[in-house]
Amino acid sequence: MNLPSLIRFPERLLAPRCSTLPTNTIRSNSVENVAIVGRNLNFSFTARQTNDVRVLRDCSLRIPSGQFWMLLGPNGCGKSTLLKILAGLLAPTSGTVYVNEPKSFVFQNPDHQVVMPTVDADVAFGLGKFNLPNDEVRSKVQRALHAVGLSDYMKRSVQTLSGGQKQRVAIAGALAEACKVLLLDELTTFLDETDQVGVIKAVRTLWTPLQMSQHYGSPIVWKN
């Protein structure tokens, strides 16, 4: 069975191989200095005319705050399932997980996430839950769009954007929230090679100063 693996950047150290994660919450002093903890996690589903299909098995992982990790593995090994359980979009079959809040998740397909009519409105959408002054919202939106190279697209209709541009809008929305955990599901799928490098740099360079202003750093978990 091929399982996903986590590596940390920039050292590229191979972390323990893992299987899956649940939305049951771990609450103990042992997780105060980490952003993500999963213990003995399993996930399976029932396919038509077959028995239960095991996707993830006995996964345990621990990701400290303030680090950048990449989730690697062959197609079909459970990478997206793992991220969606971490994001709370799927419930595990068994096991426990702790994920520091608030968290943001960027879908592989931007059409599943970009919902507002204009670029600036979409990036600002997630900031609505923070009850921020308009000037602060505008500043966060401008900074995030600048980071992904879309400063000149603020008032553009989302429907006129290419797939790669929509993906960058989705990433900007996550960056603007400055959450404590950022989960990225193949963020470069719709981008060409040049844009891929630019977006990766934007995520890392913008994320670091945003998190340094908080009491503790935030991790990025990126599926590639």
Residue frames as a rotation matrix with the C-alpha (Angstrom) as fourth column:
MET 1
0.577 0.817 0.000 0.00
0.817 -0.577 0.000 0.00
0.000 0.000 -1.000 0.00
ASN 2
-0.421 -0.704 0.573 1.48
0.679 -0.663 -0.316 3.37
0.602 0.256 0.757 -1.02
LEU 3
0.426 0.522 -0.739 1.14
0.890 -0.389 0.238 5.99
-0.164 -0.759 -0.630 1.70
PRO 4
0.727 -0.163 0.667 1.67
0.140 -0.916 -0.377 9.75
0.672 0.367 -0.643 1.62
SER 5
0.057 -0.769 -0.637 4.82
0.994 0.106 -0.039 11.16
0.098 -0.630 0.770 3.22
LEU 6
0.977 0.213 -0.020 5.53
0.213 -0.959 0.188 14.53
0.021 -0.188 -0.982 4.80
ILE 7
-0.034 -0.999 -0.014 8.76
0.964 -0.029 -0.265 16.43
0.264 -0.023 0.964 4.32
ARG 8
0.643 0.176 -0.745 9.79
0.509 -0.826 0.244 19.69
-0.573 -0.536 -0.620 5.93
PHE 9
0.434 -0.500 0.749 11.31
0.633 -0.423 -0.649 22.60
0.641 0.756 0.133 3.99
PRO 10
0.587 -0.338 -0.736 14.00
-0.804 -0.131 -0.581 23.75
0.100 0.932 -0.349 3.53
GLU 11
-0.241 -0.798 0.553 15.85
-0.828 0.466 0.312 20.83
-0.507 -0.383 -0.773 5.11
ARG 12
0.156 0.419 -0.895 13.71
-0.851 0.516 0.093 18.27
0.501 0.747 0.437 3.20
LEU 13
-0.835 -0.371 0.407 13.76
-0.541 0.690 -0.482 15.80
-0.102 -0.622 -0.776 6.06
LEU 14
-0.420 0.692 -0.588 11.49
-0.175 0.573 0.800 12.82
0.891 0.439 -0.119 5.59
ALA 15
-0.401 0.383 0.832 8.86
-0.916 -0.160 -0.368 12.65
-0.008 -0.910 0.415 8.31
PRO 16
-0.726 0.167 0.667 7.08
-0.083 0.942 -0.326 9.47
-0.683 -0.292 -0.670 9.47
ARG 17
-0.880 0.458 -0.125 4.88
-0.059 0.157 0.986 7.96
0.471 0.875 -0.111 6.79
CYS 18
-0.771 0.630 0.096 1.23
-0.283 -0.203 -0.938 8.44
-0.571 -0.750 0.334 7.53
SER 19
-0.761 0.552 0.340 -2.31
0.648 0.633 0.424 7.50
0.019 0.543 -0.840 6.57
THR 20
-0.134 0.824 0.551 -5.20
0.528 -0.411 0.743 9.70
0.838 0.390 -0.381 7.69
LEU 21
-0.972 -0.236 -0.001 -6.64
0.145 -0.593 -0.792 12.24
0.186 -0.770 0.611 10.08
PRO 22
-0.196 0.964 -0.179 -9.91
0.896 0.250 0.366 12.85
0.398 -0.088 -0.913 12.02
THR 23
-0.186 0.227 0.956 -11.90
-0.040 -0.974 0.223 15.75
0.982 0.003 0.190 13.29
ASN 24
0.769 0.276 -0.577 -12.13
0.542 0.196 0.817 14.49
0.338 -0.941 0.002 16.87
THR 25
0.529 -0.549 0.647 -10.13
-0.353 -0.836 -0.420 17.00
0.772 -0.006 -0.636 18.89
ILE 26
0.121 -0.603 -0.789 -7.13
0.821 0.508 -0.262 16.22
0.558 -0.616 0.556 21.07
ARG 27
0.591 0.062 0.805 -6.95
-0.271 -0.924 0.270 18.49
0.760 -0.378 -0.529 24.09
SER 28
0.767 -0.413 -0.490 -3.89
0.638 0.417 0.647 18.24
-0.063 -0.809 0.584 26.30
ASN 29
0.701 -0.557 -0.446 -0.83
-0.273 -0.787 0.553 20.23
-0.659 -0.266 -0.703 27.28
SER 30
-0.048 -0.792 0.609 1.25
0.403 0.542 0.737 18.05
-0.914 0.281 0.293 24.96
VAL 31
0.051 0.113 0.992 -0.04
0.999 0.000 -0.052 19.89
-0.006 0.994 -0.113 21.86
GLU 32
0.654 0.279 -0.704 0.38
0.417 -0.908 0.028 23.48
-0.631 -0.312 -0.710 23.04
ASN 33
-0.011 -0.776 -0.630 3.55
-0.368 -0.583 0.724 24.01
-0.930 0.239 -0.279 20.96
VAL 34
-0.859 -0.214 0.465 2.38
0.317 0.490 0.812 22.22
-0.402 0.845 -0.353 17.83
ALA 35
-0.597 0.639 -0.486 -0.16
-0.750 -0.658 0.056 23.18
-0.284 0.398 0.872 15.19
ILE 36
0.331 0.676 -0.659 -1.27
-0.823 0.548 0.149 19.72
0.461 0.493 0.737 14.01
VAL 37
-0.699 -0.467 0.542 -1.37
-0.657 0.720 -0.226 16.41
-0.284 -0.514 -0.809 15.88
GLY 38
0.300 0.776 -0.555 -2.93
-0.854 0.478 0.207 13.20
0.426 0.412 0.806 14.51
ARG 39
-0.571 -0.469 0.674 -3.07
-0.755 0.622 -0.207 9.88
-0.322 -0.627 -0.709 16.36
ASN 40
-0.799 0.176 0.576 -3.94
0.166 0.984 -0.070 6.43
-0.578 0.040 -0.815 15.03
LEU 41
-0.185 0.725 -0.663 -6.03
-0.650 -0.596 -0.471 7.80
-0.737 0.345 0.582 12.18
ASN 42
-0.752 0.045 0.658 -8.02
0.424 0.797 0.429 5.73
-0.505 0.602 -0.619 9.73
PHE 43
-0.210 0.736 -0.643 -10.33
-0.688 -0.579 -0.438 6.55
-0.695 0.350 0.628 6.84
SER 44
-0.902 0.016 0.431 -12.37
0.284 0.774 0.566 4.23
-0.325 0.633 -0.703 4.63
PHE 45
-0.359 0.837 -0.414 -15.47
-0.830 -0.489 -0.269 4.43
-0.427 0.246 0.870 2.44
THR 46
-0.178 0.412 0.894 -17.96
0.194 0.905 -0.379 1.99
-0.965 0.106 -0.241 1.01
ALA 47
-0.758 -0.120 -0.641 -17.83
-0.579 -0.327 0.747 1.69
-0.300 0.937 0.179 -2.77
ARG 48
0.273 0.935 -0.228 -20.74
-0.934 0.201 -0.295 0.41
-0.230 0.294 0.928 -4.85
GLN 49
0.889 0.233 -0.395 -20.86
-0.339 0.913 -0.226 -3.41
0.308 0.335 0.891 -4.95
THR 50
-0.023 -0.922 -0.386 -17.62
0.103 0.382 -0.918 -3.72
0.994 -0.061 0.086 -2.96
ASN 51
0.403 0.029 -0.915 -16.52
0.898 0.178 0.402 -3.95
0.174 -0.984 0.046 0.64
ASP 52
0.912 -0.100 -0.399 -15.13
0.081 -0.907 0.412 -0.98
-0.403 -0.408 -0.819 2.53
VAL 53
0.535 -0.762 0.364 -12.14
0.537 -0.026 -0.843 0.63
0.652 0.647 0.395 0.79
ARG 54
0.577 -0.423 -0.699 -9.33
0.653 -0.276 0.705 1.62
-0.491 -0.863 0.117 3.16
VAL 55
0.793 -0.285 0.539 -7.76
0.234 -0.675 -0.700 4.92
0.563 0.681 -0.469 2.13
LEU 56
-0.025 -0.785 0.619 -5.69
-0.635 -0.466 -0.616 5.76
0.772 -0.409 -0.487 5.21
ARG 57
0.660 0.203 -0.724 -4.50
0.265 0.838 0.477 3.43
0.704 -0.506 0.499 7.96
ASP 58
0.672 -0.355 -0.649 -3.10
0.729 0.167 0.663 4.07
-0.127 -0.920 0.372 11.46
CYS 59
0.146 -0.584 0.798 -1.70
0.508 -0.648 -0.567 7.51
0.849 0.489 0.202 10.70
SER 60
0.656 -0.035 -0.754 0.10
0.675 -0.420 0.607 9.46
-0.338 -0.907 -0.252 13.41
LEU 61
-0.035 -0.687 0.725 1.78
0.763 -0.487 -0.425 12.80
0.645 0.539 0.542 12.76
ARG 62
0.500 0.065 -0.864 2.91
0.714 -0.595 0.369 15.89
-0.490 -0.801 -0.343 14.61
ILE 63
0.073 -0.421 0.904 3.66
0.794 -0.525 -0.308 19.23
0.604 0.740 0.296 12.91
PRO 64
-0.315 -0.261 -0.912 5.17
0.843 -0.519 -0.143 22.05
-0.436 -0.814 0.383 15.02
SER 65
0.784 0.546 -0.295 4.11
0.408 -0.811 -0.418 25.66
-0.468 0.208 -0.859 14.63
GLY 66
0.555 -0.524 -0.646 6.05
-0.491 -0.833 0.254 27.94
-0.671 0.176 -0.720 12.30
GLN 67
-0.508 -0.764 0.397 7.16
-0.124 0.521 0.845 25.35
-0.852 0.380 -0.359 9.72
PHE 68
0.154 0.439 -0.885 6.57
-0.956 -0.160 -0.246 24.62
-0.250 0.884 0.395 6.01
TRP 69
-0.438 -0.227 0.870 5.82
-0.190 0.969 0.158 20.98
-0.879 -0.096 -0.468 5.15
MET 70
-0.275 0.346 -0.897 5.06
-0.958 -0.017 0.288 19.24
0.085 0.938 0.336 1.86
LEU 71
0.145 0.439 0.887 2.91
-0.409 0.843 -0.350 16.12
-0.901 -0.312 0.301 1.53
LEU 72
-0.334 -0.406 -0.851 4.27
-0.942 0.104 0.320 13.77
-0.042 0.908 -0.417 -1.16
GLY 73
-0.401 0.158 0.902 3.09
-0.124 0.967 -0.224 10.48
-0.908 -0.202 -0.368 -2.63
PRO 74
-0.979 0.029 0.202 1.79
0.201 0.281 0.938 8.76
-0.030 0.959 -0.281 -5.80
ASN 75
-0.526 0.851 -0.009 -1.68
-0.722 -0.441 0.533 9.41
0.450 0.287 0.846 -7.22
GLY 76
0.296 0.821 -0.489 -4.42
-0.338 0.569 0.750 7.77
0.893 -0.057 0.446 -5.20
CYS 77
-0.442 -0.556 -0.704 -2.41
0.423 0.563 -0.710 7.33
0.791 -0.612 -0.014 -2.01
GLY 78
0.279 0.703 -0.655 -4.69
0.919 0.003 0.394 9.57
0.279 -0.711 -0.645 0.09
LYS 79
-0.747 -0.661 -0.076 -2.99
0.656 -0.712 -0.252 12.98
0.112 -0.238 0.965 0.06
SER 80
-0.618 0.576 0.536 -6.14
-0.239 -0.787 0.569 14.99
0.749 0.224 0.624 -0.67
THR 81
0.377 0.756 -0.535 -8.13
0.312 0.440 0.842 12.89
0.872 -0.484 -0.070 1.78
LEU 82
-0.123 -0.537 -0.835 -5.59
0.981 0.064 -0.185 13.65
0.153 -0.841 0.518 4.49
LEU 83
-0.944 -0.265 0.198 -5.69
0.254 -0.964 -0.080 17.40
0.212 -0.026 0.977 3.83
LYS 84
-0.290 0.914 0.284 -9.49
-0.252 -0.359 0.899 17.47
0.923 0.189 0.335 3.77
ILE 85
0.399 0.366 -0.840 -9.66
0.684 0.491 0.539 15.71
0.610 -0.790 -0.054 7.12
LEU 86
-0.537 -0.668 -0.515 -7.19
0.843 -0.452 -0.292 18.23
-0.038 -0.591 0.806 8.53
ALA 87
-0.917 0.201 0.344 -9.37
-0.075 -0.935 0.346 21.01
0.391 0.291 0.873 7.13
GLY 88
-0.699 0.696 0.163 -12.50
-0.157 0.073 -0.985 19.50
-0.697 -0.714 0.059 8.68
LEU 89
-0.282 0.589 -0.757 -14.11
-0.958 -0.210 0.193 18.76
-0.046 0.780 0.624 5.31
LEU 90
0.121 0.284 -0.951 -14.06
-0.291 0.926 0.240 14.99
0.949 0.248 0.195 5.92
ALA 91
0.477 0.061 0.877 -14.54
-0.877 0.104 0.469 13.02
-0.063 -0.993 0.103 9.12
PRO 92
-0.574 -0.753 -0.321 -12.12
-0.754 0.639 -0.152 10.15
0.319 0.154 -0.935 9.85
THR 93
0.209 0.589 -0.780 -13.36
-0.150 0.808 0.570 6.63
0.966 -0.002 0.258 10.42
SER 94
0.850 -0.001 -0.527 -11.38
0.510 0.256 0.821 6.50
0.134 -0.967 0.218 13.67
GLY 95
-0.225 -0.973 -0.046 -8.56
0.918 -0.196 -0.343 8.28
0.325 -0.119 0.938 15.47
THR 96
0.624 0.376 -0.685 -8.08
0.639 -0.750 0.170 11.76
-0.450 -0.543 -0.709 16.85
VAL 97
-0.134 -0.659 0.740 -6.70
0.876 -0.429 -0.222 15.03
0.464 0.619 0.634 15.46
TYR 98
0.386 0.152 -0.910 -5.88
0.587 -0.802 0.115 18.48
-0.712 -0.578 -0.399 16.76
VAL 99
-0.162 -0.409 0.898 -5.52
0.909 -0.415 -0.025 21.41
0.383 0.812 0.439 14.33
ASN 100
-0.611 -0.142 -0.779 -4.82
0.563 -0.769 -0.302 24.91
-0.556 -0.623 0.550 15.59
GLU 101
0.295 0.797 0.527 -7.53
0.953 -0.289 -0.095 27.43
0.076 0.531 -0.844 14.69
PRO 102
0.597 0.779 -0.191 -8.19
-0.395 0.079 -0.915 29.41
-0.698 0.622 0.355 12.62
LYS 103
-0.415 -0.688 0.595 -7.14
0.240 0.548 0.801 27.49
-0.878 0.475 -0.063 9.52
SER 104
0.249 0.449 -0.858 -7.48
-0.764 -0.453 -0.459 28.04
-0.595 0.770 0.230 5.78
PHE 105
-0.123 -0.200 0.972 -7.75
0.340 0.911 0.231 25.50
-0.932 0.359 -0.044 2.97
VAL 106
-0.148 0.023 -0.989 -7.08
-0.826 -0.552 0.111 26.13
-0.544 0.833 0.101 -0.74
PHE 107
0.581 0.490 0.650 -8.80
-0.073 0.827 -0.558 23.65
-0.811 0.277 0.516 -3.06
GLN 108
-0.429 -0.713 0.555 -7.05
0.466 0.352 0.812 22.08
-0.774 0.607 0.181 -6.03
ASN 109
-0.350 0.417 0.839 -9.79
0.871 -0.183 0.455 23.44
0.343 0.890 -0.300 -8.34
PRO 110
-0.977 -0.106 -0.186 -10.27
0.177 -0.888 -0.423 27.21
-0.120 -0.446 0.887 -7.79
ASP 111
-0.533 0.842 0.082 -13.84
-0.318 -0.289 0.903 27.03
0.784 0.455 0.422 -9.13
HIS 112
0.086 0.528 -0.845 -14.71
0.660 0.605 0.446 25.25
0.746 -0.596 -0.297 -5.86
GLN 113
-0.156 -0.296 -0.942 -13.53
0.960 -0.268 -0.075 28.26
-0.231 -0.917 0.326 -3.86
VAL 114
-0.966 -0.196 -0.168 -13.69
0.151 -0.956 0.250 31.50
-0.210 0.216 0.954 -5.85
VAL 115
-0.357 0.933 0.047 -17.31
0.924 0.360 -0.126 32.58
-0.135 -0.001 -0.991 -5.41
MET 116
0.115 0.409 -0.905 -17.56
0.352 -0.869 -0.348 36.39
-0.929 -0.279 -0.245 -5.43
PRO 117
0.850 0.370 0.376 -18.10
0.453 -0.148 -0.879 38.46
-0.270 0.917 -0.293 -8.62
THR 118
0.756 -0.625 0.194 -14.88
-0.349 -0.635 -0.689 40.52
0.554 0.454 -0.698 -8.45
VAL 119
0.094 -0.840 -0.534 -11.32
0.346 0.530 -0.774 39.70
0.934 -0.112 0.340 -7.44
ASP 120
-0.709 -0.421 0.566 -11.10
-0.317 -0.527 -0.788 42.09
0.630 -0.738 0.240 -4.47
ALA 121
0.156 0.850 0.503 -14.48
-0.948 -0.013 0.317 40.98
0.276 -0.527 0.804 -3.14
ASP 122
0.731 0.108 -0.674 -13.44
-0.087 0.994 0.065 37.34
0.677 0.011 0.736 -3.27
VAL 123
-0.304 -0.914 -0.270 -10.15
0.328 0.165 -0.930 37.90
0.894 -0.371 0.250 -1.45
ALA 124
-0.698 0.068 0.713 -11.99
-0.570 -0.655 -0.496 39.95
0.433 -0.752 0.496 1.19
PHE 125
0.188 0.920 -0.343 -14.75
-0.437 0.391 0.810 37.36
0.879 -0.002 0.476 1.60
GLY 126
0.199 -0.150 -0.969 -13.01
0.601 0.799 0.000 35.30
0.774 -0.582 0.249 4.30
LEU 127
-0.825 -0.560 0.069 -12.10
0.319 -0.564 -0.762 38.42
0.466 -0.607 0.644 6.27
GLY 128
-0.146 0.867 0.477 -15.78
-0.341 -0.496 0.798 39.08
0.929 -0.046 0.368 7.00
LYS 129
0.544 0.411 -0.732 -15.70
0.432 0.611 0.664 36.81
0.720 -0.677 0.155 10.05
PHE 130
-0.320 -0.781 -0.537 -13.06
0.902 -0.076 -0.425 38.98
0.291 -0.620 0.729 11.76
ASN 131
0.704 0.684 -0.190 -15.13
0.710 -0.676 0.197 42.20
0.006 -0.273 -0.962 11.93
LEU 132
-0.315 -0.927 -0.203 -12.21
0.865 -0.369 0.341 44.35
-0.391 -0.068 0.918 10.73
PRO 133
0.152 0.285 -0.946 -12.34
-0.073 -0.952 -0.298 48.05
-0.986 0.114 -0.124 9.77
ASN 134
0.929 0.304 0.211 -12.72
0.181 0.122 -0.976 48.66
-0.322 0.945 0.059 6.04
ASP 135
0.615 -0.760 -0.210 -9.26
-0.779 -0.543 -0.314 50.23
0.125 0.357 -0.926 5.76
GLU 136
-0.196 -0.704 0.683 -7.64
-0.738 0.564 0.370 47.15
-0.646 -0.432 -0.630 7.30
VAL 137
0.408 0.412 0.815 -9.57
0.227 0.819 -0.528 44.81
-0.885 0.400 0.240 5.02
ARG 138
0.990 -0.029 -0.138 -8.52
-0.139 -0.368 -0.919 46.85
-0.024 0.929 -0.369 1.98
SER 139
0.263 -0.963 0.053 -4.87
-0.962 -0.258 0.094 46.77
-0.077 -0.075 -0.994 3.10
LYS 140
-0.156 -0.277 0.948 -4.89
-0.359 0.910 0.207 43.00
-0.920 -0.308 -0.242 3.61
VAL 141
0.704 0.492 0.512 -6.51
0.299 0.448 -0.842 42.45
-0.644 0.747 0.168 0.22
GLN 142
0.870 -0.411 -0.271 -4.02
-0.478 -0.577 -0.662 44.69
0.116 0.706 -0.699 -1.58
ARG 143
-0.004 -0.935 0.354 -1.05
-0.936 0.127 0.327 43.04
-0.351 -0.330 -0.876 0.11
ALA 144
0.002 0.061 0.998 -2.24
-0.047 0.997 -0.061 39.52
-0.999 -0.046 0.005 -0.68
LEU 145
0.887 0.369 0.278 -2.99
0.258 0.104 -0.961 40.33
-0.383 0.924 -0.003 -4.33
HIS 146
0.612 -0.751 -0.248 0.40
-0.789 -0.558 -0.258 42.00
0.055 0.353 -0.934 -4.72
ALA 147
-0.103 -0.692 0.715 2.07
-0.687 0.569 0.452 38.86
-0.719 -0.445 -0.534 -3.37
VAL 148
-0.013 0.161 0.987 0.48
0.403 0.904 -0.142 36.67
-0.915 0.395 -0.077 -6.04
GLY 149
-0.856 -0.512 0.075 1.02
0.286 -0.346 0.894 39.18
-0.432 0.786 0.443 -8.85
LEU 150
-0.282 0.840 0.463 -2.59
0.905 0.073 0.418 40.35
0.318 0.537 -0.781 -9.26
SER 151
-0.585 0.008 -0.811 -2.41
0.506 -0.778 -0.373 43.94
-0.634 -0.629 0.451 -8.01
ASP 152
-0.883 0.192 -0.429 -3.90
-0.421 -0.728 0.540 45.23
-0.208 0.658 0.724 -11.28
TYR 153
-0.709 0.609 -0.355 -6.83
0.122 0.602 0.789 42.81
0.694 0.516 -0.501 -11.15
MET 154
-0.964 0.259 -0.067 -8.66
0.054 -0.055 -0.997 44.05
-0.262 -0.964 0.039 -8.07
LYS 155
-0.279 0.916 -0.287 -11.84
-0.566 -0.398 -0.722 45.12
-0.776 -0.039 0.630 -9.86
ARG 156
-0.708 -0.020 -0.706 -11.76
-0.656 0.389 0.647 42.46
0.261 0.921 -0.289 -12.56
SER 157
0.464 0.880 0.106 -14.68
-0.885 0.453 0.110 40.09
0.049 -0.144 0.988 -12.89
VAL 158
-0.163 -0.508 0.846 -13.74
-0.563 0.752 0.343 36.62
-0.810 -0.421 -0.408 -11.68
GLN 159
0.593 0.513 0.620 -15.48
0.162 0.679 -0.716 35.12
-0.789 0.525 0.320 -14.71
THR 160
0.923 -0.283 -0.262 -12.94
-0.356 -0.364 -0.861 36.77
0.148 0.887 -0.437 -17.04
LEU 161
0.172 -0.920 0.351 -9.94
-0.917 -0.020 0.399 35.14
-0.361 -0.391 -0.847 -15.35
SER 162
0.005 -0.293 -0.956 -8.00
-0.589 0.772 -0.240 32.11
0.808 0.565 -0.168 -16.54
GLY 163
0.756 0.257 -0.602 -7.75
0.212 0.773 0.597 28.99
0.619 -0.579 0.530 -14.40
GLY 164
-0.149 -0.915 -0.375 -4.29
0.833 0.088 -0.546 30.01
0.532 -0.394 0.749 -13.20
GLN 165
-0.657 -0.042 0.753 -5.47
-0.158 -0.969 -0.191 33.50
0.738 -0.244 0.630 -12.26
LYS 166
0.463 0.869 0.174 -8.40
-0.464 0.070 0.883 32.08
0.755 -0.490 0.436 -10.32
GLN 167
0.505 -0.352 -0.788 -5.99
0.652 0.754 0.081 29.81
0.566 -0.554 0.611 -8.46
ARG 168
-0.612 -0.782 0.117 -3.92
0.551 -0.528 -0.647 32.83
0.567 -0.331 0.754 -7.48
VAL 169
-0.228 0.631 0.742 -7.05
-0.538 -0.717 0.444 34.63
0.812 -0.298 0.502 -6.27
ALA 170
0.745 0.514 -0.425 -7.89
0.000 0.637 0.771 31.62
0.667 -0.575 0.474 -4.07
ILE 171
0.049 -0.826 -0.562 -4.36
0.878 0.304 -0.370 31.62
0.476 -0.475 0.740 -2.64
ALA 172
-0.677 -0.268 0.685 -4.54
0.057 -0.948 -0.314 35.37
0.733 -0.173 0.657 -2.01
GLY 173
0.308 0.882 0.355 -7.77
-0.454 -0.192 0.870 34.87
0.836 -0.429 0.341 -0.07
ALA 174
0.722 -0.107 -0.684 -6.07
0.528 0.724 0.444 32.34
0.448 -0.681 0.579 2.21
LEU 175
-0.352 -0.935 -0.044 -3.00
0.792 -0.273 -0.545 34.56
0.498 -0.227 0.837 2.68
ALA 176
-0.343 0.272 0.899 -5.14
-0.188 -0.958 0.218 37.58
0.920 -0.094 0.380 3.55
GLU 177
0.696 0.714 -0.079 -6.71
-0.103 0.208 0.973 35.74
0.711 -0.669 0.218 6.49
ALA 178
-0.257 -0.887 0.383 -3.30
-0.653 -0.132 -0.746 35.21
0.713 -0.442 -0.545 8.17
CYS 179
0.786 0.618 0.017 -4.66
-0.463 0.569 0.680 32.05
0.411 -0.542 0.733 9.78
LYS 180
0.287 -0.676 0.679 -2.66
-0.851 0.146 0.505 29.79
-0.440 -0.722 -0.533 12.09
VAL 181
-0.319 -0.362 0.876 -2.68
0.146 0.894 0.423 26.78
-0.937 0.262 -0.232 9.75
LEU 182
0.126 0.289 -0.949 -2.62
-0.877 -0.415 -0.243 27.00
-0.464 0.863 0.201 5.94
LEU 183
-0.147 -0.058 0.988 -3.49
0.155 0.985 0.081 23.85
-0.977 0.165 -0.135 3.96
LEU 184
-0.032 0.008 -0.999 -2.83
-0.861 -0.507 0.023 23.88
-0.507 0.862 0.023 0.20
ASP 185
0.279 0.221 0.935 -4.09
0.160 0.949 -0.272 21.16
-0.947 0.226 0.230 -2.14
GLU 186
-0.148 -0.455 0.878 -1.88
0.928 0.243 0.282 21.21
-0.341 0.857 0.386 -5.28
LEU 187
0.349 0.358 -0.866 -1.81
0.279 -0.922 -0.269 24.99
-0.895 -0.148 -0.422 -5.43
THR 188
-0.389 -0.584 -0.713 0.16
-0.497 -0.518 0.696 25.06
-0.775 0.625 -0.088 -8.71
THR 189
-0.205 0.329 0.922 -2.10
0.509 0.840 -0.187 22.73
-0.836 0.431 -0.340 -10.74
PHE 190
0.669 0.619 0.411 -3.44
0.677 -0.279 -0.682 25.46
-0.308 0.734 -0.605 -13.06
LEU 191
0.717 -0.447 -0.535 -0.21
-0.353 -0.894 0.274 27.45
-0.601 -0.007 -0.799 -13.32
ASP 192
0.820 -0.550 -0.157 2.58
0.028 0.314 -0.949 27.38
0.571 0.774 0.273 -15.88
GLU 193
0.290 -0.771 -0.567 6.18
0.853 0.477 -0.212 26.84
0.434 -0.422 0.796 -14.76
THR 194
-0.595 -0.536 0.599 6.99
0.272 -0.835 -0.478 30.53
0.756 -0.121 0.643 -14.27
ASP 195
0.075 0.728 0.682 3.84
-0.598 -0.514 0.615 31.20
0.798 -0.454 0.396 -12.28
GLN 196
0.708 0.151 -0.690 4.45
0.323 0.800 0.506 28.09
0.628 -0.581 0.517 -10.16
VAL 197
-0.267 -0.903 -0.337 7.77
0.840 -0.047 -0.541 29.45
0.473 -0.428 0.771 -8.93
GLY 198
-0.647 0.028 0.762 6.28
-0.117 -0.991 -0.063 32.89
0.753 -0.130 0.645 -8.32
VAL 199
0.401 0.895 0.197 3.33
-0.422 -0.011 0.907 31.61
0.813 -0.447 0.373 -6.32
ILE 200
0.513 -0.293 -0.807 5.49
0.677 0.715 0.171 29.36
0.527 -0.634 0.565 -4.15
LYS 201
-0.622 -0.781 0.053 7.74
0.621 -0.534 -0.574 32.32
0.476 -0.324 0.817 -3.35
ALA 202
-0.357 0.567 0.742 4.69
-0.384 -0.813 0.437 34.49
0.851 -0.129 0.509 -2.63
VAL 203
0.660 0.639 -0.395 3.28
0.048 0.489 0.871 31.97
0.750 -0.594 0.292 -0.17
ARG 204
0.258 -0.644 -0.721 6.54
0.913 0.406 -0.037 31.71
0.316 -0.648 0.692 1.72
THR 205
-0.715 -0.639 0.284 7.56
0.530 -0.761 -0.374 35.37
0.455 -0.117 0.883 1.69
LEU 206
-0.257 0.693 0.674 4.14
-0.431 -0.706 0.562 36.76
0.865 -0.147 0.480 2.61
TRP 207
0.590 0.563 -0.579 3.32
0.191 0.599 0.777 34.07
0.784 -0.570 0.246 5.16
THR 208
-0.142 -0.756 -0.639 6.47
0.852 0.236 -0.468 34.59
0.505 -0.610 0.611 7.26
PRO 209
-0.909 -0.233 0.345 6.03
0.053 -0.886 -0.461 38.29
0.413 -0.401 0.818 8.15
LEU 210
-0.005 0.975 0.222 2.30
-0.497 -0.195 0.846 37.81
0.868 -0.106 0.486 8.72
GLN 211
0.625 0.287 -0.726 2.96
0.323 0.752 0.575 35.09
0.711 -0.594 0.377 11.28
MET 212
-0.449 -0.853 -0.266 5.88
0.673 -0.127 -0.729 36.82
0.588 -0.506 0.631 13.00
SER 213
-0.617 0.278 0.736 3.38
-0.423 -0.906 -0.012 39.42
0.663 -0.319 0.677 14.22
GLN 214
0.549 0.830 -0.104 1.44
-0.401 0.370 0.838 36.74
0.733 -0.418 0.536 16.11
HIS 215
0.513 -0.301 0.804 2.29
-0.831 0.062 0.553 35.03
-0.216 -0.952 -0.218 19.39
TYR 216
-0.117 -0.562 0.819 3.37
-0.126 0.826 0.549 31.83
-0.985 -0.039 -0.168 17.68
GLY 217
-0.706 -0.297 -0.643 4.17
-0.632 -0.146 0.761 30.82
-0.320 0.944 -0.085 14.13
SER 218
0.437 0.889 0.135 1.89
-0.606 0.402 -0.686 29.02
-0.665 0.218 0.715 11.72
PRO 219
-0.494 -0.619 0.611 2.65
0.049 0.682 0.730 25.96
-0.868 0.390 -0.307 9.63
ILE 220
0.092 0.484 -0.870 1.95
-0.971 -0.149 -0.185 25.44
-0.219 0.862 0.456 5.94
VAL 221
-0.315 -0.130 0.940 1.04
0.020 0.989 0.144 21.95
-0.949 0.064 -0.309 4.77
TRP 222
0.049 0.198 -0.979 1.17
-0.901 -0.414 -0.128 21.72
-0.431 0.888 0.158 0.99
LYS 223
0.329 0.112 0.938 0.15
0.191 0.964 -0.183 18.72
-0.925 0.239 0.296 -1.10
ASN 224
-0.167 -0.452 -0.876 2.14
-0.826 -0.422 0.375 18.39
-0.539 0.786 -0.303 -4.30
